[in-house]
């Protein structure tokens, strides 16, 4: 029983000593005391503008950044050249329907 108490005391003393040494070394060598400033933006930039649904895949895309097709006074917005190509190949542009 005495051996167990001695072991526990040594363990607690080692943990306390380790923490004291860690704090002392951080103060001496200038460890991370304050968070470092981020090099990039914290959040991605949000841009104003409208969103439109891609008539092929249903994905919402920015009307400012989309691939566009103007037809019959309407503008269709696509997420990629592939969706635009699939839309053209399906014949939807001639019938004027948007999926």
Secondary structure as UniProt FT lines:
FT   HELIX           2..29
FT   STRAND          51..53
FT   TURN            55..57
FT   STRAND          60..62
FT   TURN            63..65
FT   STRAND          67..71
FT   TURN            72..73
FT   STRAND          74..78
FT   HELIX           81..90
FT   HELIX           92..95
//
